[in-house]
Amino acid sequence: MSLVEPVYLLFLLVAAGLFRAAAGSPRLAVWALIASSFFFYATWNPLCLVPLTVTALVDFSVGRALSREERKLARRLLLTASLVVDLGLLVFSKYFGLLARDLPFRIVLAAGISFYTFQSMSYVMDVYRRDREPVSSFPAYLAFVSFFPTLLAGPITRADTFFPQAEKPRPFDDGEASAALLLIAMGFVKKCLIADPLAVNLTSRVFDVPGLYTSVEVLVGIYAYAVQIWGDFSGYSDIAIGSALLLGIRLKENFNSPYRASDLTEFWRRWHISLSTWLRDYLFFSLPGKRPGTVWPYLNLVITFALGGLWHGASWTFAIWGVMHGAGLAVHRFVQSFRPARRPARGPVPAVPGWRRALGTVVTFHFVAAAWVFFRCPTISQARDVFRVLFDGTTGAGNVTPAILGAIAAGLAVQFLPEGWLPRLRARFVLLPPAAQATALLAVAAAVRHASGSAVAPFIYFAF
């Protein structure tokens, strides 16, 4: 069951109804979430439930044991046991399967495992650091790990966000439901009206066989992929966050106009926020050598993002993508260390001149787009072919249609809407009469249905 299939919307309404109906009993509400999530995951393959349940059982048990254990060595051994199981399942499903391609369960085990594994690991590390108390109920923890809106591709949800809301469901609210449906509709628009047309009509063709295209077409294809992966992943996040909100659970945003960033540091504060903050809190801060004035903080950035690249899959191109971002962040941090601290600007005067920010935005976008080439290509040789054609200097753009240019322009233009436009849009949408809300949502559904006449590309992050 994909999140952009009509059957998912029917399933979501049933799941939300069950959860809301059980709101009077926190225990029943938790079991309603588990039943809905297990059913959803089983539609991919019932075997998916095995590693998920093992992860939940082990990490719940370790969390409880950590709360009773005071000896430092024993606590470290417990944390190590949890990490070995979690990362062992992750490595087995994502990497061993690549070596044994004939195994029928390779993809089955990999479905969503990167996301729920990181989610469960963050809980154990929080308990180990004594940043939170352990959960006392295994069903509640199982509901956390298996939460169906975020199960396959995030956002990676922290325990402190999930448990207080899942264990004490709020009464149904019409305004909240309207905001949830608007978010879901926006996700469908990004996925079906921007990402999929770009994937089907240009990016897949250009990246699969770059030699058949001109330099201009390859350049447009790279731009198109940058917009496609944003529309695809932020669209999924909108649907997931909207689905959770329909259940009465508020999740934090995962994307915030990332292509308006004027440097890589800002980019990673806006792109896949749940992953970037996870890498910062649980990997970067755990590495040795944090003392300023040494090479270690810069090296740690490269290590962190190299591992973040390999989290996506066992490929040298993912590692290169991660190293590029880590090195870019290290260079930016090094340059920033020579600049004197700015005094807060008074009044409406921006702290950074407009021309400098505009130049930084252009440079940052092109760096990110170049790195996406390695992310998209399965092999280094294929990425090399893309860059070779790009710099051949051949002209002609017969494969670049006005519809493609329009989708790219729309995906980039929305990045530069005024800050805070989305909350204002939600607030105004909620105030519309029900008939007007229904008309708007039906119009979106009709547009999506019309666009889905062409082939539909799978969610990119389902592979991770």
N, C-alpha and C positions, 0 to 999 in steps of 0.2 A: 504494500500500500504506500503510494507516494503522496506527499503533502499537497500536490497540485492536481490530484485526481478528485473528481466529484464524490467518489465513495468516501474519501477522507473527510469531507465536510459533513457527510451524514454520520460517520463514525464519531466525529468530534462533538456533534450535537448530542448524540446518545451518551458519550462519555461525560460531557459537561452536565447533562441532566442527572446522571447517576451520582456524580460527585456532589452536585448541589442538593440533591434529594437526601443525601446522607450527611449533610452539613451539621445536623443536630447531634450526630454522634461522631467524634473525631476518629474513633476506631473503624467505624463503617466507612467513613470518608477515605481513610488510608487504603482500606481493602478495595474500594471502588477504583482508586487510582491504580493499584497493582493489577487488578483484573483488566482494566482498559489498556494499560501499558503492555502487559503480557500478550493480550490479544493482538495489539498493534504490531508488536515485534514478531509474533508467531506468523503473521501474514508474509513476512520475508522468508522465514524458515524456523520451525520450532527449535532446531538445534541452536539457534542464536541465544536461547534462554539459558543454556548450560553455562557458558563462561560468565554471563552476566550474573547469574545466581551465585556462582562460586566467588566472584569478586565481591559481591555484597556480603556474603556470609563470612568470608575471611576478614574483610575490613571492619565489619561490625564487631566481630569477636576481638580483633586486635584493639579496636577503640575501647571496648569495655575492659580489656586486660590492662591497657595503658592507664586507665583511671585508677586502678587498684595497685599499680606497681610504682614504687618509689626508687628502686635501684637503677642507677644510670645505665649500667651495662645491659640489664634486662630490658629496659625501655628501648635501647638501641637495637637489641636483637628482635624485639617485637616489631619495631618499625621496619627493620630489614626484611623480616619474614613477609610483611605486607607488601613491600615494594617488589620483592622477588616474585611473589604470586602475580601481582598486578602487571608488572613489566614482563614477566614470563609469558603470561597469556597474550599480552600485546605483541611481543616479539614473535611468538610462535605463529600467531594468526596473520601478522603482516609480513614477516620476513622469511620464516621457514617455508611458508606456503609458496613464496616466490622461487624457492629452490626446488620444491616438489610440486610442479604445476599440475600434475595429474590428480592431486588429492581433491576429492569432490567437496570437501568442507572448507577449502581455503577462504573463499569469499564469504561463506556463511559466518565463520567466526569473526571476520573482519568488520562486519556491518556495525558501524557506530562504536566500535570498541575503543577507538582513540579518545572519544569524547567522554563516555561514561567511566573509563579508566582514570582519566585525569580528574574527573569530578570526584570519584571515590578516593583517589590518592590525596586530594586536597583536604578532605575531611580527616583522614588519618594523621596527616602532618599537622593540622590544626590542633588535634587532640594531643599529639606528641609534644608540641610546643606549649601546651596548656593555654592555647588561645580560645578554646571552647570546651564545654563539657561534652562527654560522649552521649550518644542517643541511647535511650533505655529500651526502645522497642525495635525489634528486628523488622517487623512489617513496615514501620515508618522509614527505616533505612532502605529497605528494598524498594519502596515507592520513590525515594530520592534517587537511587541509582538508575531505576528503570523509567523515570518520568518521560512519557512518550513524546511530548512536544520537542524536547531537547535530545532525545535518545540517539538519533542518527547523525546529527551534525551540529549539536550545540544549540544555543550558547552554553558554555561550560558554567554550570550554576554552583555557587557556593552553598554550603550547608546552612549558613546563617540567613541566607535569602529564602531557602526552601522550607525548612522545618517549621518556623513560626506560622507560616501561611497555610501549609498543608495540614498541620495538626489542629488548627483552629480556623476552619473555613469561614469566610465572610458570607453574609446573606447575599442573594442575587441582587445585582444593581443594574437597572436598564442602561444608565449612562456608561457604565463600565463595559457592558456587553456591546454597545454601539461602538465604543472605542476599539474593542477587540476585533470586531468585524471589519472596521476600517483598516486596521493594521494588516489583517489577513488579505484584504483586497489589494492593499499596496504591495504586499509580497507577491501576489499573483501577477500584478502589473509588471513589476521588476523582472520576475522570472519569465513570464510567457510573452510579454510584449517587448522586452528589451534583450534579455540574455539569450533566450532560445532562438529568435531570428538571427542574431549575430552568430551564434554557434553553428546553426544549420547552414546558413547561407554564405558564411565567409571563413570564420576562424578555424573550424575543423578542416576545411579544405586547404587553407593556406599552411597550417602547421603540419598536416599530414604529408603534403607533397609540395613543398615550397618552390621547387624547381619549375613548376608549371605557371608561376605567377611572376609579375614584374616587381621591381623594387617598390614602386608606389603601392601596389596591391598588398605586398607584405607589410609595409609600414602601416597601412590602414588596418590590416589584419591584426597587428600587434596592438594598436589602439583599441580595436574591437574586442580583443581578448581581455584587455584591462577593464573595459566597461562590462563585458560579459561576466567575468568572475565576480565583479562587484554586484551586478544585478542578480546573479545566481545566488550568491552567498548571503548578501544582505536581504534579498527576497525571502530566502529560507528563514533567516533570523526573524523577519517581520511576521511570517506565518507562525513560527514557533512561539514567539513572544505573544502574539495575538491569541493563539490557541491556549497558552497558559493563562492569559488574562480572562478568557472566557470561563476558565475554571476558577477564577478568583485569585490567581497567583501572579503577582507582579514580578517580572524579571527585569534585570538591568539591560539597557540598550547594548547592542553588539557592534553597531556601525554608526559613525557620526560624520558623514560627508568626508571620507578619507582623502579624496583627490583634491581637496582644497588646502591640504597641508602644505606648509612652506618649507618643511624640513622633515627628515626621516623620523626624528623623535616625535614630532607632532603626528606624522602619519600613523605610527604605531599606537598613539593615544586615540586614534579614530578608527583604525582597522582591526577587525576581529578582537575587540577589546577584551573579551573574556579569556582569549588565549594569551594575548600580550601581557595582561596583568598576572595570569597564572605563571607564565615563564619568569616574570619579574619576581613574584612573591615566593615561588617554590623552587626555582632553579638558580636564577642569577644571584639572589641574596644568600643562597646556600653554598655558593662557590667560595673558595678561600681567596685571600688577597684583595680585600676591599679598601686598603689604605690608599688615600689620594696621593698623587704624585708619583705613582709607580705604573708600570705597564699592565699590571694585573687587571684593574677594572676594565681596560680596553680589550684585553684578551678574553676576559669573561663574557663580554658582550658577543664576541665572535663565537665562543663556545656555546653560549646559550642559544643563539639563533641557528648555529649549525645543527644542534640537537633538535631545535624546533623545526628545521627543514626535514631532518630524518624522521621526525614524528609523522610527517605526511606519507612517508613510504621509503623503502630501501632502494634509493636511486641516487646516483651521483649528482643528477640534476637538481634534486631536492636539496642536497647538501650544498651545492654551489649557490642556489637561491638563498639559503639561510646564511651562508658565509658572506654573500654580497650585502645582505641587510645588516648583519652584525658588524662587518667592516665599515659600512657606511655610517652606522650609528656611532662606532668608535671614533671615526674621523670627525663627525659632527661634535661629539662630546669633547674631543681634543681641541678643536678650534674654539669652541665655546669657553674652554678653560682660560683662554688668553684674553677674553673680552671682559671688561669691567662690568660689575653688576649694574643693571639699569635701575634708575630710580623710577618708582611708579609714576606713570604719566598722569598729569592733571587734566581734567576736563575731557573733551572728546578727541584730543590729539592722540593718534595711535603710537604705541611704543616703538613700532618698526615702520619706517617709511613705506608707503604703498608700493613704490616701484620695486623696492627690495623684496617685499613679500611676494609680489607678482612674479618676479624673476625666480625666487626660491620655489614657488609653486610649480612653475614650468619645469625647472630642473628636477625637482623631486618627482614629479609625475613621470618624466622620461626615464629617470633611474628606475623607478618602480616598474614601469612598463618593460624596460630591458630585462629586469630580473624575472618578470613573468614569463619571458621566453623560456628560460630554464625550468621554471615551474611547470609549464605546459608540455614541454618536450620530454619524452620518456628516456632519451639518450642524449649524450653530449654531441654525438655526430649529427643528430637531427637539429639540435639547437645551432650547431655550427652552420648547417645548411641554410637555416633561416637567416642568420646574420650575413652569410655570404651573398644570398640573393638581395638582402636589404641594401648592401653597399655596392651592388653591381651597377647601380645607376640607370637601370632600365626604366622606361616610362610606359604609360598606358594604364588605364584603370577600367577596363571593360567589365570586370567582375565586381566593381564597386557601384552598387545601385543607390539611388536616392533614399530608398528605405533603410539601407545599411547606414548611410551617413546620418539619416534622421535619428536612428536608434543610438548611435554613438553620441550625437549632439545632445539628445535628451538625457542620456546617462551622465554626461559630463555637466550639463547645465544644472541639473538638480543638486549637484554638489555645492553650488554657489548660491543657493537660496539663502535668505537671511537666517542667521542663527535663531533657533527656537521656532522655526516655521511649523514643524511637525506638532508640537504641543498645541499651538494656536489652531492648527487645522483640526486636530482631534476635538478641541473644546468647541469649535464652531459646528462640527459635524454632529456632536452629541446634542446640540441645541436645536437641530433641524427637526421638523415633524417626522414621525415614523414613516409616512408615505414618501417624503423626500429622501430619507435615508435608504429606503428600499429601492427607490428609483435609481439612485446613484450606484448602489451595489449591483443591481441588475444590469446597469449599463456596463459596469466593469466586467461582469460575468459574460455578457454578450461579446464584448471586445476580446476577452480571453478565449472564448469559444471559437470566435472567427479566426484568431491567430493560431489556435491549436490545430488548424487544418493541416499545417505543415508538420514535419517531424518534431518531436519534443526531445530535447536533450536532457539526460539525467542530471540531477544535482551533482555539481562537481565534488562537493565535500562529502557526498555519500561514500566516495572511494577511500576516505580517510578514517 
